[in-house]
Amino acid sequence: MGDQDDAKRAAGERAIAEYLADGLRVGLGSGTTSHWFVRSLAQPVRDGLDIVGVVTSTSTLDVATEVGVRVADLNEVPELDITIDGADEIDPSGNMIKGAAARPCCGRKSSPPRQRR
């Protein structure tokens, strides 16, 4: 594993420790950072962490299913408590940019797209 993968895995483990708790509805992003996060969920879920994941891509669905994370469809969840995802870019002002390579599969069917602020 390279330095970048180590950093992504460590970020996922820290997000679990600091932000997740039983009963949360968790948006699971796409891409390598999110995959490390989802893979890091395997042991806490086996140890009893009770969360529901809502995925943004079929690849994240595959990883979540593989490690035992319970998954719900976005259209079945009234709202998410938190979303964990990596940024594709961070500009000089610290704004994160997401979406360069994501291939969404599971968008909310009845909601219009959100406007950027």
Phi and psi restraints in degrees (range 20) as a CNS / XPLOR table:
assign (resid 1 and name C) (resid 2 and name N)
       (resid 2 and name CA) (resid 2 and name C) 1.0 -86.4 20.0 2
assign (resid 2 and name N) (resid 2 and name CA)
       (resid 2 and name C) (resid 3 and name N) 1.0 173.5 20.0 2
assign (resid 2 and name C) (resid 3 and name N)
       (resid 3 and name CA) (resid 3 and name C) 1.0 -58.4 20.0 2
assign (resid 3 and name N) (resid 3 and name CA)
       (resid 3 and name C) (resid 4 and name N) 1.0 -40.5 20.0 2
assign (resid 3 and name C) (resid 4 and name N)
       (resid 4 and name CA) (resid 4 and name C) 1.0 -66.3 20.0 2
assign (resid 4 and name N) (resid 4 and name CA)
       (resid 4 and name C) (resid 5 and name N) 1.0 -42.1 20.0 2
assign (resid 4 and name C) (resid 5 and name N)
       (resid 5 and name CA) (resid 5 and name C) 1.0 -65.1 20.0 2
assign (resid 5 and name N) (resid 5 and name CA)
       (resid 5 and name C) (resid 6 and name N) 1.0 -39.9 20.0 2
assign (resid 5 and name C) (resid 6 and name N)
       (resid 6 and name CA) (resid 6 and name C) 1.0 -59.5 20.0 2
assign (resid 6 and name N) (resid 6 and name CA)
       (resid 6 and name C) (resid 7 and name N) 1.0 -42.4 20.0 2
assign (resid 6 and name C) (resid 7 and name N)
       (resid 7 and name CA) (resid 7 and name C) 1.0 -65.8 20.0 2
assign (resid 7 and name N) (resid 7 and name CA)
       (resid 7 and name C) (resid 8 and name N) 1.0 -40.7 20.0 2
assign (resid 7 and name C) (resid 8 and name N)
       (resid 8 and name CA) (resid 8 and name C) 1.0 -65.7 20.0 2
assign (resid 8 and name N) (resid 8 and name CA)
       (resid 8 and name C) (resid 9 and name N) 1.0 -41.9 20.0 2
assign (resid 8 and name C) (resid 9 and name N)
       (resid 9 and name CA) (resid 9 and name C) 1.0 -63.5 20.0 2
assign (resid 9 and name N) (resid 9 and name CA)
       (resid 9 and name C) (resid 10 and name N) 1.0 -44.7 20.0 2
assign (resid 9 and name C) (resid 10 and name N)
       (resid 10 and name CA) (resid 10 and name C) 1.0 -62.8 20.0 2
assign (resid 10 and name N) (resid 10 and name CA)
       (resid 10 and name C) (resid 11 and name N) 1.0 -39.2 20.0 2
assign (resid 10 and name C) (resid 11 and name N)
       (resid 11 and name CA) (resid 11 and name C) 1.0 -64.5 20.0 2
assign (resid 11 and name N) (resid 11 and name CA)
       (resid 11 and name C) (resid 12 and name N) 1.0 -40.7 20.0 2
assign (resid 11 and name C) (resid 12 and name N)
       (resid 12 and name CA) (resid 12 and name C) 1.0 -62.7 20.0 2
assign (resid 12 and name N) (resid 12 and name CA)
       (resid 12 and name C) (resid 13 and name N) 1.0 -44.7 20.0 2
assign (resid 12 and name C) (resid 13 and name N)
       (resid 13 and name CA) (resid 13 and name C) 1.0 -63.9 20.0 2
assign (resid 13 and name N) (resid 13 and name CA)
       (resid 13 and name C) (resid 14 and name N) 1.0 -39.2 20.0 2
assign (resid 13 and name C) (resid 14 and name N)
       (resid 14 and name CA) (resid 14 and name C) 1.0 -67.2 20.0 2
assign (resid 14 and name N) (resid 14 and name CA)
       (resid 14 and name C) (resid 15 and name N) 1.0 -40.0 20.0 2
assign (resid 14 and name C) (resid 15 and name N)
       (resid 15 and name CA) (resid 15 and name C) 1.0 -61.1 20.0 2
assign (resid 15 and name N) (resid 15 and name CA)
       (resid 15 and name C) (resid 16 and name N) 1.0 -40.6 20.0 2
assign (resid 15 and name C) (resid 16 and name N)
       (resid 16 and name CA) (resid 16 and name C) 1.0 -61.6 20.0 2
assign (resid 16 and name N) (resid 16 and name CA)
       (resid 16 and name C) (resid 17 and name N) 1.0 -48.7 20.0 2
assign (resid 16 and name C) (resid 17 and name N)
       (resid 17 and name CA) (resid 17 and name C) 1.0 -64.3 20.0 2
assign (resid 17 and name N) (resid 17 and name CA)
       (resid 17 and name C) (resid 18 and name N) 1.0 -37.7 20.0 2
assign (resid 17 and name C) (resid 18 and name N)
       (resid 18 and name CA) (resid 18 and name C) 1.0 -91.9 20.0 2
assign (resid 18 and name N) (resid 18 and name CA)
       (resid 18 and name C) (resid 19 and name N) 1.0 -27.9 20.0 2
assign (resid 18 and name C) (resid 19 and name N)
       (resid 19 and name CA) (resid 19 and name C) 1.0 -120.0 20.0 2
assign (resid 19 and name N) (resid 19 and name CA)
       (resid 19 and name C) (resid 20 and name N) 1.0 -16.5 20.0 2
assign (resid 19 and name C) (resid 20 and name N)
       (resid 20 and name CA) (resid 20 and name C) 1.0 -100.1 20.0 2
assign (resid 20 and name N) (resid 20 and name CA)
       (resid 20 and name C) (resid 21 and name N) 1.0 146.6 20.0 2
assign (resid 20 and name C) (resid 21 and name N)
       (resid 21 and name CA) (resid 21 and name C) 1.0 -152.2 20.0 2
assign (resid 21 and name N) (resid 21 and name CA)
       (resid 21 and name C) (resid 22 and name N) 1.0 162.2 20.0 2
assign (resid 21 and name C) (resid 22 and name N)
       (resid 22 and name CA) (resid 22 and name C) 1.0 -53.5 20.0 2
assign (resid 22 and name N) (resid 22 and name CA)
       (resid 22 and name C) (resid 23 and name N) 1.0 140.5 20.0 2
assign (resid 22 and name C) (resid 23 and name N)
       (resid 23 and name CA) (resid 23 and name C) 1.0 88.2 20.0 2
assign (resid 23 and name N) (resid 23 and name CA)
       (resid 23 and name C) (resid 24 and name N) 1.0 -4.3 20.0 2
assign (resid 23 and name C) (resid 24 and name N)
       (resid 24 and name CA) (resid 24 and name C) 1.0 -77.1 20.0 2
assign (resid 24 and name N) (resid 24 and name CA)
       (resid 24 and name C) (resid 25 and name N) 1.0 147.7 20.0 2
assign (resid 24 and name C) (resid 25 and name N)
       (resid 25 and name CA) (resid 25 and name C) 1.0 -101.3 20.0 2
assign (resid 25 and name N) (resid 25 and name CA)
       (resid 25 and name C) (resid 26 and name N) 1.0 113.7 20.0 2
assign (resid 25 and name C) (resid 26 and name N)
       (resid 26 and name CA) (resid 26 and name C) 1.0 -113.5 20.0 2
assign (resid 26 and name N) (resid 26 and name CA)
       (resid 26 and name C) (resid 27 and name N) 1.0 120.5 20.0 2
assign (resid 26 and name C) (resid 27 and name N)
       (resid 27 and name CA) (resid 27 and name C) 1.0 -72.4 20.0 2
assign (resid 27 and name N) (resid 27 and name CA)
       (resid 27 and name C) (resid 28 and name N) 1.0 126.2 20.0 2
assign (resid 27 and name C) (resid 28 and name N)
       (resid 28 and name CA) (resid 28 and name C) 1.0 -108.2 20.0 2
assign (resid 28 and name N) (resid 28 and name CA)
       (resid 28 and name C) (resid 29 and name N) 1.0 110.9 20.0 2
assign (resid 28 and name C) (resid 29 and name N)
       (resid 29 and name CA) (resid 29 and name C) 1.0 -69.8 20.0 2
assign (resid 29 and name N) (resid 29 and name CA)
       (resid 29 and name C) (resid 30 and name N) 1.0 -170.2 20.0 2
assign (resid 29 and name C) (resid 30 and name N)
       (resid 30 and name CA) (resid 30 and name C) 1.0 -120.1 20.0 2
assign (resid 30 and name N) (resid 30 and name CA)
       (resid 30 and name C) (resid 31 and name N) 1.0 163.1 20.0 2
assign (resid 30 and name C) (resid 31 and name N)
       (resid 31 and name CA) (resid 31 and name C) 1.0 99.8 20.0 2
assign (resid 31 and name N) (resid 31 and name CA)
       (resid 31 and name C) (resid 32 and name N) 1.0 176.5 20.0 2
assign (resid 31 and name C) (resid 32 and name N)
       (resid 32 and name CA) (resid 32 and name C) 1.0 -67.5 20.0 2
assign (resid 32 and name N) (resid 32 and name CA)
       (resid 32 and name C) (resid 33 and name N) 1.0 -37.3 20.0 2
assign (resid 32 and name C) (resid 33 and name N)
       (resid 33 and name CA) (resid 33 and name C) 1.0 -63.0 20.0 2
assign (resid 33 and name N) (resid 33 and name CA)
       (resid 33 and name C) (resid 34 and name N) 1.0 -44.6 20.0 2
assign (resid 33 and name C) (resid 34 and name N)
       (resid 34 and name CA) (resid 34 and name C) 1.0 -66.2 20.0 2
assign (resid 34 and name N) (resid 34 and name CA)
       (resid 34 and name C) (resid 35 and name N) 1.0 -36.5 20.0 2
assign (resid 34 and name C) (resid 35 and name N)
       (resid 35 and name CA) (resid 35 and name C) 1.0 -64.7 20.0 2
assign (resid 35 and name N) (resid 35 and name CA)
       (resid 35 and name C) (resid 36 and name N) 1.0 -38.1 20.0 2
assign (resid 35 and name C) (resid 36 and name N)
       (resid 36 and name CA) (resid 36 and name C) 1.0 -64.6 20.0 2
assign (resid 36 and name N) (resid 36 and name CA)
       (resid 36 and name C) (resid 37 and name N) 1.0 -40.2 20.0 2
assign (resid 36 and name C) (resid 37 and name N)
       (resid 37 and name CA) (resid 37 and name C) 1.0 -60.3 20.0 2
assign (resid 37 and name N) (resid 37 and name CA)
       (resid 37 and name C) (resid 38 and name N) 1.0 -49.2 20.0 2
assign (resid 37 and name C) (resid 38 and name N)
       (resid 38 and name CA) (resid 38 and name C) 1.0 -64.2 20.0 2
assign (resid 38 and name N) (resid 38 and name CA)
       (resid 38 and name C) (resid 39 and name N) 1.0 -41.8 20.0 2
assign (resid 38 and name C) (resid 39 and name N)
       (resid 39 and name CA) (resid 39 and name C) 1.0 -62.8 20.0 2
assign (resid 39 and name N) (resid 39 and name CA)
       (resid 39 and name C) (resid 40 and name N) 1.0 -34.3 20.0 2
assign (resid 39 and name C) (resid 40 and name N)
       (resid 40 and name CA) (resid 40 and name C) 1.0 -70.1 20.0 2
assign (resid 40 and name N) (resid 40 and name CA)
       (resid 40 and name C) (resid 41 and name N) 1.0 -17.0 20.0 2
assign (resid 40 and name C) (resid 41 and name N)
       (resid 41 and name CA) (resid 41 and name C) 1.0 -73.7 20.0 2
assign (resid 41 and name N) (resid 41 and name CA)
       (resid 41 and name C) (resid 42 and name N) 1.0 -17.4 20.0 2
assign (resid 41 and name C) (resid 42 and name N)
       (resid 42 and name CA) (resid 42 and name C) 1.0 -52.7 20.0 2
assign (resid 42 and name N) (resid 42 and name CA)
       (resid 42 and name C) (resid 43 and name N) 1.0 -54.3 20.0 2
assign (resid 42 and name C) (resid 43 and name N)
       (resid 43 and name CA) (resid 43 and name C) 1.0 -68.2 20.0 2
assign (resid 43 and name N) (resid 43 and name CA)
       (resid 43 and name C) (resid 44 and name N) 1.0 -47.0 20.0 2
assign (resid 43 and name C) (resid 44 and name N)
       (resid 44 and name CA) (resid 44 and name C) 1.0 -58.4 20.0 2
assign (resid 44 and name N) (resid 44 and name CA)
       (resid 44 and name C) (resid 45 and name N) 1.0 -37.5 20.0 2
assign (resid 44 and name C) (resid 45 and name N)
       (resid 45 and name CA) (resid 45 and name C) 1.0 -66.2 20.0 2
assign (resid 45 and name N) (resid 45 and name CA)
       (resid 45 and name C) (resid 46 and name N) 1.0 -43.2 20.0 2
assign (resid 45 and name C) (resid 46 and name N)
       (resid 46 and name CA) (resid 46 and name C) 1.0 -61.7 20.0 2
assign (resid 46 and name N) (resid 46 and name CA)
       (resid 46 and name C) (resid 47 and name N) 1.0 -32.8 20.0 2
assign (resid 46 and name C) (resid 47 and name N)
       (resid 47 and name CA) (resid 47 and name C) 1.0 -81.3 20.0 2
assign (resid 47 and name N) (resid 47 and name CA)
       (resid 47 and name C) (resid 48 and name N) 1.0 -1.1 20.0 2
assign (resid 47 and name C) (resid 48 and name N)
       (resid 48 and name CA) (resid 48 and name C) 1.0 114.7 20.0 2
assign (resid 48 and name N) (resid 48 and name CA)
       (resid 48 and name C) (resid 49 and name N) 1.0 -0.4 20.0 2
assign (resid 48 and name C) (resid 49 and name N)
       (resid 49 and name CA) (resid 49 and name C) 1.0 -59.7 20.0 2
assign (resid 49 and name N) (resid 49 and name CA)
       (resid 49 and name C) (resid 50 and name N) 1.0 122.5 20.0 2
assign (resid 49 and name C) (resid 50 and name N)
       (resid 50 and name CA) (resid 50 and name C) 1.0 -107.6 20.0 2
assign (resid 50 and name N) (resid 50 and name CA)
       (resid 50 and name C) (resid 51 and name N) 1.0 93.9 20.0 2
assign (resid 50 and name C) (resid 51 and name N)
       (resid 51 and name CA) (resid 51 and name C) 1.0 -126.4 20.0 2
assign (resid 51 and name N) (resid 51 and name CA)
       (resid 51 and name C) (resid 52 and name N) 1.0 164.5 20.0 2
assign (resid 51 and name C) (resid 52 and name N)
       (resid 52 and name CA) (resid 52 and name C) 1.0 -120.8 20.0 2
assign (resid 52 and name N) (resid 52 and name CA)
       (resid 52 and name C) (resid 53 and name N) 1.0 124.9 20.0 2
assign (resid 52 and name C) (resid 53 and name N)
       (resid 53 and name CA) (resid 53 and name C) 1.0 -94.6 20.0 2
assign (resid 53 and name N) (resid 53 and name CA)
       (resid 53 and name C) (resid 54 and name N) 1.0 144.5 20.0 2
assign (resid 53 and name C) (resid 54 and name N)
       (resid 54 and name CA) (resid 54 and name C) 1.0 -123.0 20.0 2
assign (resid 54 and name N) (resid 54 and name CA)
       (resid 54 and name C) (resid 55 and name N) 1.0 116.3 20.0 2
assign (resid 54 and name C) (resid 55 and name N)
       (resid 55 and name CA) (resid 55 and name C) 1.0 -90.9 20.0 2
assign (resid 55 and name N) (resid 55 and name CA)
       (resid 55 and name C) (resid 56 and name N) 1.0 158.9 20.0 2
assign (resid 55 and name C) (resid 56 and name N)
       (resid 56 and name CA) (resid 56 and name C) 1.0 -113.2 20.0 2
assign (resid 56 and name N) (resid 56 and name CA)
       (resid 56 and name C) (resid 57 and name N) 1.0 -0.1 20.0 2
assign (resid 56 and name C) (resid 57 and name N)
       (resid 57 and name CA) (resid 57 and name C) 1.0 -155.6 20.0 2
assign (resid 57 and name N) (resid 57 and name CA)
       (resid 57 and name C) (resid 58 and name N) 1.0 159.3 20.0 2
assign (resid 57 and name C) (resid 58 and name N)
       (resid 58 and name CA) (resid 58 and name C) 1.0 -67.6 20.0 2
assign (resid 58 and name N) (resid 58 and name CA)
       (resid 58 and name C) (resid 59 and name N) 1.0 -31.5 20.0 2
assign (resid 58 and name C) (resid 59 and name N)
       (resid 59 and name CA) (resid 59 and name C) 1.0 -67.5 20.0 2
assign (resid 59 and name N) (resid 59 and name CA)
       (resid 59 and name C) (resid 60 and name N) 1.0 -37.7 20.0 2
assign (resid 59 and name C) (resid 60 and name N)
       (resid 60 and name CA) (resid 60 and name C) 1.0 -68.5 20.0 2
assign (resid 60 and name N) (resid 60 and name CA)
       (resid 60 and name C) (resid 61 and name N) 1.0 -37.3 20.0 2
assign (resid 60 and name C) (resid 61 and name N)
       (resid 61 and name CA) (resid 61 and name C) 1.0 -58.7 20.0 2
assign (resid 61 and name N) (resid 61 and name CA)
       (resid 61 and name C) (resid 62 and name N) 1.0 -44.2 20.0 2
assign (resid 61 and name C) (resid 62 and name N)
       (resid 62 and name CA) (resid 62 and name C) 1.0 -60.8 20.0 2
assign (resid 62 and name N) (resid 62 and name CA)
       (resid 62 and name C) (resid 63 and name N) 1.0 -45.0 20.0 2
assign (resid 62 and name C) (resid 63 and name N)
       (resid 63 and name CA) (resid 63 and name C) 1.0 -66.5 20.0 2
assign (resid 63 and name N) (resid 63 and name CA)
       (resid 63 and name C) (resid 64 and name N) 1.0 -45.5 20.0 2
assign (resid 63 and name C) (resid 64 and name N)
       (resid 64 and name CA) (resid 64 and name C) 1.0 -59.8 20.0 2
assign (resid 64 and name N) (resid 64 and name CA)
       (resid 64 and name C) (resid 65 and name N) 1.0 -43.7 20.0 2
assign (resid 64 and name C) (resid 65 and name N)
       (resid 65 and name CA) (resid 65 and name C) 1.0 -63.6 20.0 2
assign (resid 65 and name N) (resid 65 and name CA)
       (resid 65 and name C) (resid 66 and name N) 1.0 -42.9 20.0 2
assign (resid 65 and name C) (resid 66 and name N)
       (resid 66 and name CA) (resid 66 and name C) 1.0 -59.0 20.0 2
assign (resid 66 and name N) (resid 66 and name CA)
       (resid 66 and name C) (resid 67 and name N) 1.0 -40.5 20.0 2
assign (resid 66 and name C) (resid 67 and name N)
       (resid 67 and name CA) (resid 67 and name C) 1.0 -94.6 20.0 2
assign (resid 67 and name N) (resid 67 and name CA)
       (resid 67 and name C) (resid 68 and name N) 1.0 1.3 20.0 2
assign (resid 67 and name C) (resid 68 and name N)
       (resid 68 and name CA) (resid 68 and name C) 1.0 92.3 20.0 2
assign (resid 68 and name N) (resid 68 and name CA)
       (resid 68 and name C) (resid 69 and name N) 1.0 15.6 20.0 2
assign (resid 68 and name C) (resid 69 and name N)
       (resid 69 and name CA) (resid 69 and name C) 1.0 -78.6 20.0 2
assign (resid 69 and name N) (resid 69 and name CA)
       (resid 69 and name C) (resid 70 and name N) 1.0 128.0 20.0 2
assign (resid 69 and name C) (resid 70 and name N)
       (resid 70 and name CA) (resid 70 and name C) 1.0 -68.6 20.0 2
assign (resid 70 and name N) (resid 70 and name CA)
       (resid 70 and name C) (resid 71 and name N) 1.0 133.1 20.0 2
assign (resid 70 and name C) (resid 71 and name N)
       (resid 71 and name CA) (resid 71 and name C) 1.0 -122.3 20.0 2
assign (resid 71 and name N) (resid 71 and name CA)
       (resid 71 and name C) (resid 72 and name N) 1.0 139.8 20.0 2
assign (resid 71 and name C) (resid 72 and name N)
       (resid 72 and name CA) (resid 72 and name C) 1.0 -123.4 20.0 2
assign (resid 72 and name N) (resid 72 and name CA)
       (resid 72 and name C) (resid 73 and name N) 1.0 155.5 20.0 2
assign (resid 72 and name C) (resid 73 and name N)
       (resid 73 and name CA) (resid 73 and name C) 1.0 -77.3 20.0 2
assign (resid 73 and name N) (resid 73 and name CA)
       (resid 73 and name C) (resid 74 and name N) 1.0 141.6 20.0 2
assign (resid 73 and name C) (resid 74 and name N)
       (resid 74 and name CA) (resid 74 and name C) 1.0 -55.1 20.0 2
assign (resid 74 and name N) (resid 74 and name CA)
       (resid 74 and name C) (resid 75 and name N) 1.0 -33.4 20.0 2
assign (resid 74 and name C) (resid 75 and name N)
       (resid 75 and name CA) (resid 75 and name C) 1.0 -73.2 20.0 2
assign (resid 75 and name N) (resid 75 and name CA)
       (resid 75 and name C) (resid 76 and name N) 1.0 -11.4 20.0 2
assign (resid 75 and name C) (resid 76 and name N)
       (resid 76 and name CA) (resid 76 and name C) 1.0 -99.1 20.0 2
assign (resid 76 and name N) (resid 76 and name CA)
       (resid 76 and name C) (resid 77 and name N) 1.0 -5.4 20.0 2
assign (resid 76 and name C) (resid 77 and name N)
       (resid 77 and name CA) (resid 77 and name C) 1.0 -112.5 20.0 2
assign (resid 77 and name N) (resid 77 and name CA)
       (resid 77 and name C) (resid 78 and name N) 1.0 121.0 20.0 2
assign (resid 77 and name C) (resid 78 and name N)
       (resid 78 and name CA) (resid 78 and name C) 1.0 -63.9 20.0 2
assign (resid 78 and name N) (resid 78 and name CA)
       (resid 78 and name C) (resid 79 and name N) 1.0 -34.4 20.0 2
assign (resid 78 and name C) (resid 79 and name N)
       (resid 79 and name CA) (resid 79 and name C) 1.0 -165.2 20.0 2
assign (resid 79 and name N) (resid 79 and name CA)
       (resid 79 and name C) (resid 80 and name N) 1.0 159.0 20.0 2
assign (resid 79 and name C) (resid 80 and name N)
       (resid 80 and name CA) (resid 80 and name C) 1.0 -95.1 20.0 2
assign (resid 80 and name N) (resid 80 and name CA)
       (resid 80 and name C) (resid 81 and name N) 1.0 148.1 20.0 2
assign (resid 80 and name C) (resid 81 and name N)
       (resid 81 and name CA) (resid 81 and name C) 1.0 -85.1 20.0 2
assign (resid 81 and name N) (resid 81 and name CA)
       (resid 81 and name C) (resid 82 and name N) 1.0 -32.8 20.0 2
assign (resid 81 and name C) (resid 82 and name N)
       (resid 82 and name CA) (resid 82 and name C) 1.0 -161.4 20.0 2
assign (resid 82 and name N) (resid 82 and name CA)
       (resid 82 and name C) (resid 83 and name N) 1.0 152.5 20.0 2
assign (resid 82 and name C) (resid 83 and name N)
       (resid 83 and name CA) (resid 83 and name C) 1.0 -126.7 20.0 2
assign (resid 83 and name N) (resid 83 and name CA)
       (resid 83 and name C) (resid 84 and name N) 1.0 134.2 20.0 2
assign (resid 83 and name C) (resid 84 and name N)
       (resid 84 and name CA) (resid 84 and name C) 1.0 -114.2 20.0 2
assign (resid 84 and name N) (resid 84 and name CA)
       (resid 84 and name C) (resid 85 and name N) 1.0 122.6 20.0 2
assign (resid 84 and name C) (resid 85 and name N)
       (resid 85 and name CA) (resid 85 and name C) 1.0 -156.4 20.0 2
assign (resid 85 and name N) (resid 85 and name CA)
       (resid 85 and name C) (resid 86 and name N) 1.0 158.1 20.0 2
assign (resid 85 and name C) (resid 86 and name N)
       (resid 86 and name CA) (resid 86 and name C) 1.0 -91.1 20.0 2
assign (resid 86 and name N) (resid 86 and name CA)
       (resid 86 and name C) (resid 87 and name N) 1.0 162.6 20.0 2
assign (resid 86 and name C) (resid 87 and name N)
       (resid 87 and name CA) (resid 87 and name C) 1.0 -98.1 20.0 2
assign (resid 87 and name N) (resid 87 and name CA)
       (resid 87 and name C) (resid 88 and name N) 1.0 143.0 20.0 2
assign (resid 87 and name C) (resid 88 and name N)
       (resid 88 and name CA) (resid 88 and name C) 1.0 -78.5 20.0 2
assign (resid 88 and name N) (resid 88 and name CA)
       (resid 88 and name C) (resid 89 and name N) 1.0 -33.8 20.0 2
assign (resid 88 and name C) (resid 89 and name N)
       (resid 89 and name CA) (resid 89 and name C) 1.0 -148.5 20.0 2
assign (resid 89 and name N) (resid 89 and name CA)
       (resid 89 and name C) (resid 90 and name N) 1.0 155.8 20.0 2
assign (resid 89 and name C) (resid 90 and name N)
       (resid 90 and name CA) (resid 90 and name C) 1.0 -129.1 20.0 2
assign (resid 90 and name N) (resid 90 and name CA)
       (resid 90 and name C) (resid 91 and name N) 1.0 122.4 20.0 2
assign (resid 90 and name C) (resid 91 and name N)
       (resid 91 and name CA) (resid 91 and name C) 1.0 -80.5 20.0 2
assign (resid 91 and name N) (resid 91 and name CA)
       (resid 91 and name C) (resid 92 and name N) 1.0 172.6 20.0 2
assign (resid 91 and name C) (resid 92 and name N)
       (resid 92 and name CA) (resid 92 and name C) 1.0 -59.5 20.0 2
assign (resid 92 and name N) (resid 92 and name CA)
       (resid 92 and name C) (resid 93 and name N) 1.0 -21.4 20.0 2
assign (resid 92 and name C) (resid 93 and name N)
       (resid 93 and name CA) (resid 93 and name C) 1.0 -88.6 20.0 2
assign (resid 93 and name N) (resid 93 and name CA)
       (resid 93 and name C) (resid 94 and name N) 1.0 -1.2 20.0 2
assign (resid 93 and name C) (resid 94 and name N)
       (resid 94 and name CA) (resid 94 and name C) 1.0 89.7 20.0 2
assign (resid 94 and name N) (resid 94 and name CA)
       (resid 94 and name C) (resid 95 and name N) 1.0 6.5 20.0 2
assign (resid 94 and name C) (resid 95 and name N)
       (resid 95 and name CA) (resid 95 and name C) 1.0 -77.0 20.0 2
assign (resid 95 and name N) (resid 95 and name CA)
       (resid 95 and name C) (resid 96 and name N) 1.0 133.6 20.0 2
assign (resid 95 and name C) (resid 96 and name N)
       (resid 96 and name CA) (resid 96 and name C) 1.0 -93.2 20.0 2
assign (resid 96 and name N) (resid 96 and name CA)
       (resid 96 and name C) (resid 97 and name N) 1.0 140.5 20.0 2
assign (resid 96 and name C) (resid 97 and name N)
       (resid 97 and name CA) (resid 97 and name C) 1.0 -115.9 20.0 2
assign (resid 97 and name N) (resid 97 and name CA)
       (resid 97 and name C) (resid 98 and name N) 1.0 129.2 20.0 2
assign (resid 97 and name C) (resid 98 and name N)
       (resid 98 and name CA) (resid 98 and name C) 1.0 -126.2 20.0 2
assign (resid 98 and name N) (resid 98 and name CA)
       (resid 98 and name C) (resid 99 and name N) 1.0 143.6 20.0 2
assign (resid 98 and name C) (resid 99 and name N)
       (resid 99 and name CA) (resid 99 and name C) 1.0 121.2 20.0 2
assign (resid 99 and name N) (resid 99 and name CA)
       (resid 99 and name C) (resid 100 and name N) 1.0 8.0 20.0 2
assign (resid 99 and name C) (resid 100 and name N)
       (resid 100 and name CA) (resid 100 and name C) 1.0 -63.1 20.0 2
assign (resid 100 and name N) (resid 100 and name CA)
       (resid 100 and name C) (resid 101 and name N) 1.0 -40.8 20.0 2
assign (resid 100 and name C) (resid 101 and name N)
       (resid 101 and name CA) (resid 101 and name C) 1.0 -126.3 20.0 2
assign (resid 101 and name N) (resid 101 and name CA)
       (resid 101 and name C) (resid 102 and name N) 1.0 2.6 20.0 2
assign (resid 101 and name C) (resid 102 and name N)
       (resid 102 and name CA) (resid 102 and name C) 1.0 -65.1 20.0 2
assign (resid 102 and name N) (resid 102 and name CA)
       (resid 102 and name C) (resid 103 and name N) 1.0 143.8 20.0 2
assign (resid 102 and name C) (resid 103 and name N)
       (resid 103 and name CA) (resid 103 and name C) 1.0 -120.8 20.0 2
assign (resid 103 and name N) (resid 103 and name CA)
       (resid 103 and name C) (resid 104 and name N) 1.0 87.2 20.0 2
assign (resid 103 and name C) (resid 104 and name N)
       (resid 104 and name CA) (resid 104 and name C) 1.0 -63.4 20.0 2
assign (resid 104 and name N) (resid 104 and name CA)
       (resid 104 and name C) (resid 105 and name N) 1.0 148.2 20.0 2
assign (resid 104 and name C) (resid 105 and name N)
       (resid 105 and name CA) (resid 105 and name C) 1.0 -127.6 20.0 2
assign (resid 105 and name N) (resid 105 and name CA)
       (resid 105 and name C) (resid 106 and name N) 1.0 -15.0 20.0 2
assign (resid 105 and name C) (resid 106 and name N)
       (resid 106 and name CA) (resid 106 and name C) 1.0 -134.5 20.0 2
assign (resid 106 and name N) (resid 106 and name CA)
       (resid 106 and name C) (resid 107 and name N) 1.0 45.7 20.0 2
assign (resid 106 and name C) (resid 107 and name N)
       (resid 107 and name CA) (resid 107 and name C) 1.0 -73.8 20.0 2
assign (resid 107 and name N) (resid 107 and name CA)
       (resid 107 and name C) (resid 108 and name N) 1.0 153.6 20.0 2
assign (resid 107 and name C) (resid 108 and name N)
       (resid 108 and name CA) (resid 108 and name C) 1.0 -67.4 20.0 2
assign (resid 108 and name N) (resid 108 and name CA)
       (resid 108 and name C) (resid 109 and name N) 1.0 124.7 20.0 2
assign (resid 108 and name C) (resid 109 and name N)
       (resid 109 and name CA) (resid 109 and name C) 1.0 -72.4 20.0 2
assign (resid 109 and name N) (resid 109 and name CA)
       (resid 109 and name C) (resid 110 and name N) 1.0 -30.0 20.0 2
assign (resid 109 and name C) (resid 110 and name N)
       (resid 110 and name CA) (resid 110 and name C) 1.0 -102.0 20.0 2
assign (resid 110 and name N) (resid 110 and name CA)
       (resid 110 and name C) (resid 111 and name N) 1.0 -2.6 20.0 2
assign (resid 110 and name C) (resid 111 and name N)
       (resid 111 and name CA) (resid 111 and name C) 1.0 -96.6 20.0 2
assign (resid 111 and name N) (resid 111 and name CA)
       (resid 111 and name C) (resid 112 and name N) 1.0 136.6 20.0 2
assign (resid 111 and name C) (resid 112 and name N)
       (resid 112 and name CA) (resid 112 and name C) 1.0 -71.9 20.0 2
assign (resid 112 and name N) (resid 112 and name CA)
       (resid 112 and name C) (resid 113 and name N) 1.0 159.6 20.0 2
assign (resid 112 and name C) (resid 113 and name N)
       (resid 113 and name CA) (resid 113 and name C) 1.0 -63.8 20.0 2
assign (resid 113 and name N) (resid 113 and name CA)
       (resid 113 and name C) (resid 114 and name N) 1.0 145.1 20.0 2
assign (resid 113 and name C) (resid 114 and name N)
       (resid 114 and name CA) (resid 114 and name C) 1.0 -76.2 20.0 2
assign (resid 114 and name N) (resid 114 and name CA)
       (resid 114 and name C) (resid 115 and name N) 1.0 147.2 20.0 2
assign (resid 114 and name C) (resid 115 and name N)
       (resid 115 and name CA) (resid 115 and name C) 1.0 -84.6 20.0 2
assign (resid 115 and name N) (resid 115 and name CA)
       (resid 115 and name C) (resid 116 and name N) 1.0 143.9 20.0 2
assign (resid 115 and name C) (resid 116 and name N)
       (resid 116 and name CA) (resid 116 and name C) 1.0 -74.2 20.0 2
assign (resid 116 and name N) (resid 116 and name CA)
       (resid 116 and name C) (resid 117 and name N) 1.0 145.6 20.0 2
